[in-house]
Amino acid sequence: MTGQAVSRRRFLQTLGLAAAGVALPPTPPAARPTTAERPEYFVPLGDYHELPPECYAQNLIRPFEIIVHWDGNRQGRELWLTPITYETLQFTQQSAHFAVDYKRIWQLLPMFRTVVQESYGAKGYNWAAINVELAGTEFDQPGNAPPASEVDLAVRLVARLMEHYAIAPAHVAGHFERDLRGDKRDPGAQFMAGFRTQLVAYRASRSPLKQQALAEPGD
Ligand SMILES: [Zn+2]
């Protein structure tokens, strides 16, 4: 997340449109890039909720990183929910490929066999990354860890994405590890360490031989 939300609100206020409740005319979306590849849905179809085109780049990328985030929701744990993640991204005109909460995963962008839509969200890394938002905020604060079921879902999702897009363990990162400006702490250093441990264990339990092969030098 960046300051885009604030600046957009200020922009609307400047125009006096936000207060008047006047809807801005829609900007025609740029032509969507096409690929002959078949779409990939990593969730049941009912959990596919595509963000509007202004939330992502009209470009397809070949991902080699997975970046994990918290969505920054400060409205209380009972609202750590994928529909809220979606609404926040929609409002700020940003995007991630997935939103995860305690009971479900929503896929938010088109994805294909080897390429995915380029998201707006992890500055400087969007060209390379699949972004995964976990509902919540400040996971390293006492009593503020996400529900275990949310972490489980995220671990399984990331493991599946690693396998599908041949992404090495060294290329699964927390946003704070990829923010060169140093102003991103999500999803928390302590949380990310635990997440990695769980991810390694889960992948090992799935297919020990395959994981061993994937862990060969060259990552
Ligand atoms: Zn982030």
Residues whose N, C-alpha, C, O or C-beta is under 5 A from the ligand:
A	BS01	ZN	M1 H69 W70 H175 D186
